[in-house]
């Protein structure tokens, strides 16, 4: 059983912002399987379940602020007895340009407090991450404003293309393995 977590700031003013790319990915993945989400207060989030190649895969969108995402992930994995190695976190990535998505195992926090909080809360940092590029504003002082704003039209199109490629690769990861999925996603033209 796998768990795919799409990081999210749960506040209407952050809807469709760069920082919510993870939840956007998970929603689009659920939509490809014609599945909806249910709010589950005990997990502080919205959940759905899909089957990829007859394998149960849970989808979770925390209803917390990104920096507190571990408060949603921990009760979920405990309740469903999901092995920590079967967690995939989907999040925005400043170090990748829009249109690029990449898998990575383990963490280098790269300043992403949502990833850091999950790792600290579940006491594990070797989960897979699907990083979806949003680009960098150029100056570190501009990062907070940048991630909490909506992407421009051109960026949005590139991000949506990266999400489509990543959905195909997630399916490969679950059906086959991470190496094949990484090769597919990282070499996509």
BELBEL-V418207 format. One record per run of one state. SS is the DSSP state (hx for helix, st for strand, lp for the rest). FROM is the first residue (numbers start at 1). LEN is the number of residues. If there is no record, write none. Layout:
ss=SS from=FROM len=LEN
ss=SS from=FROM len=LEN
//
This chain:
ss=lp from=1 len=1
ss=st from=2 len=5
ss=lp from=7 len=5
ss=hx from=12 len=3
ss=lp from=15 len=2
ss=st from=17 len=1
ss=hx from=18 len=15
ss=lp from=33 len=5
ss=st from=38 len=3
ss=hx from=41 len=3
ss=lp from=44 len=1
ss=st from=45 len=8
ss=lp from=53 len=2
ss=st from=55 len=8
ss=lp from=63 len=3
ss=hx from=66 len=3
ss=lp from=69 len=1
ss=hx from=70 len=11
ss=lp from=81 len=3
ss=hx from=84 len=3
ss=st from=87 len=7
ss=lp from=94 len=7
ss=st from=101 len=5
ss=lp from=106 len=7
ss=hx from=113 len=10
ss=lp from=123 len=5
ss=st from=128 len=6
ss=lp from=134 len=6
ss=hx from=140 len=8
ss=lp from=148 len=2
ss=st from=150 len=1
ss=lp from=151 len=2
ss=hx from=153 len=23
ss=lp from=176 len=2
ss=hx from=178 len=9
ss=lp from=187 len=3
//
